Structures are given as structure tokens and as C-alpha cells.
Amino acid sequence: MAFAAPDRTRIRDGLALFSFAIVLGAAMLVLEFFVPPMFEEDPLRSFTLMLMGAVLSFPAALVYLLVPRLLDRYDPEPWQALLAAFLWGGVVACGISAFFNSSAAALGQALGQADQGERVAAILSAPVVEELWKGAGVLGFFYFFRRQFDGIVDGVIYATFIGLGFASVENVIYYAKAAHRGDDALALTFILRGVLSPWVHPLFTSMLGVALGYARENPGPVARLLAPVLGLGGAIGLHFVWNATATVVGGVVFLVLLPVWIAFVAAFLLMIAVLVVQKGRVMRKHLEEEVSLGTISKADLELVCSAFGLMHTRIFRGARAEAVVRATARLGLHKWHAARAEHHALQSISPAFIQPLREEIRALKAELDAAEQAASKA
């Protein structure tokens, strides 16, 4: 789908900033984690343990990434955008945050004891710095790729990919450090970070994703001003509580509180599932008219609004049928955007896409019917 000139300019500017940030974040990662081992007694062992950490971290991340991807069934975000979100979290946010956290730790050590630096970095620096840089990625998608950022669900999807990217790279470092202390420490760290709490970073950052998604769906001045502030404050607050509990309380008490956090994350994932179902209802509301107009059939409507409709179509009916589902979903979303803009007395380009999409759907359905008829006669 073609973008209007202002959108192309905004996307171009966003890609330029993204490229610069990737280079900066990668440089920070190298300086923080790859240069110091070169000056150790056994650099090869350090790099081997980091490789072991990567083997433990990234395959698990691929599994976790299936969850937000499956939740985004009605209007899947472009894979390039999701990859960019993952890279922002893992390279930009993690690299720059590591530099600031290390600086905070060094300052804490200079002012107190050796372990004081780690406390300062974990409790005071990490919640603010990490959520600011992860949040900058979510805000970037909200502003530079606004046509792909429809509402709350999209905000959570991008925030989740950024959070999982951050957690994946961070886990490599934690696993390598634990491996230095022995197999028992590595096993415990893997259980705590990779099994019991892989969703904490996505959860924190999703607070801003929810807020920006709300501002996108309710584009009034109050929502646009207050929602991002409250969302970022929520992300930093949750992150602070998590780190403070793990750092100050620690031990048995932290393990007792961990199930509470797991339940909270489960409730959050359930909320996202409810939001996705609600998005399907919104699409149904705006597509029912298309059944009476003859653009789609009742069966098409049920398929497009079904939670697993796109997946079922891709597996059992092929690329042409998938194209029909995707075009119909885009039609429903553009009608939703147009109605939303009209409700808030705002300008929107979505109405200009409605009739062309109707014609595209009719053409795709004609091709699909012809292909299925030919296949049945073969």
C-alpha cells in the first residue's frame, strides 16, 4: 500500500534515526561487554561462556515471540517493523542502558562499598534508564510509523518485541556471569530469568505501549499529553518495585513474591487476549455493511473476524485466500480509522482507501473463485 508524501518523509526520517541509534547501541555493547574480556586472564573462556549464554537465551526468545505474534492475528504488523522493534530492544536500549548503568555502578562504588554500586545501578539507574530507552522505541513507532500503530494492541505488540529483545541480550550477559560461578548458579539464573520471569521486561514496557495506544485511539489533547506520561511512570514504577524486591529483599522473600508477579503477568497476557478479541468485534462492526453491499460473504466475515481465521486460511486455502483475508481486514481497519477520525473531527486519509480496497477484494475473490473452480475440475 502506497504511503502519502508526509508519511514517506516521516518514515525516512525514522529509519535514519533508527540506523544511527543501532550503530550507537552496537558500539556501546561492544565497549561494555566485548572489550573488557580481552583484558582478562582467559579471554577465550569469557567469550565461550557468552556464547553459551546466547545459546540459552535466543532460542527461548524465538518461542516467546510467538505469543505476541499469535495475538496480532487480525492485522499482523510487518515483519520488518517487528524485527526493528526486537533490534531496538536488544541493541539500542540494551547497549545504551548498559553504559549508563555501568556509570551509575561506578559512581556508587566510589561513594560506598563495592556492592553499593550494584544496588545503585539496579534500583536507581536501571528502572529509569532502561524504560526511557525501551520507551523511546515504542514512541518512535507511534510517531514515525503511525499507519502501523492503530491502537492499544499494536502498542503492546511493539513494546513486547522491544522488551523481549532487551531481555534476550541482557540474559546472555547474566547467563555468562552465572556460568563463571558454576553450573548451579547458571541453572538457578536460567530458571529465574528464562523460565519464571521472561515477561517482566515486556510487561514494564507495555505500560507505555498501552498508554500510547490509548492516545492513538482517543486523539484528544488530554490523552495525548497525559497517557504517555502515566504509561512511562507505570513502566518505571513496576521496574523499580521488581528490582528493589530482588536487590534489597532477595532470597526466600523474593521467591515467595515471584508467584505474585507471575500471576500479574498472566493477568496482563489475558488482558491482551481480551483486547485482541475486542479488536475483532470492532472489525466485525465495520465489516457487516460489506456483506450487504456484496463485497464479502457472511462466511468471509466470520473468517476474517475469527481469532484463527488468518492462520486457518494460510494453511488450508493458500496464498490467494490469505490475500482476501488480509485485504478485508485492512478494509475493516480503514473504516474504523475513518469513523474514529470523524468522531473526533479530525482529518484522515483512511476514507480514500475504502473504495479501492473494495475493488481489490472483489478482484481477489474473482481470482480465488476461478482458481478453486479450475482446481476442482483438474
Buried (B, 14 or more C-beta within 10 A) or exposed (E): EEEEEEBEEBBEEBEEEBEEBBEBBBBBBEBBBEEEBEEEEEEEEBBEBBEBBBEBBBEBBEEBBEBBBBBBBBBBBEEEBBEBBBBBBBBBBBBBBBBBBBEBBEBBBEEEEEEBBBBBBBBBBBBBBBBBBBBBBBBBBBEBBBBBBBBBBBBBBBBBBBBBBBBBBBBBBBBBBBBEEEEEBBEEBBEBBBEBBBBBBBBBBBBBBBBBBBBBBBBEEEBBEBBBEBBBBBBBBBBBBBBBBBBEEEEEEBEEBBEEBBEBBEEBBEBBBEBBEEBBEBBBBBBBEBBEEEBBEEEBBEBBBBBEBBBBBBEEBBEBBBBBBBBBBBBBBBBBBBBBBEEEEEEBBBBEBBEEBBEBBBEBBEEBEEBBEEEEEE
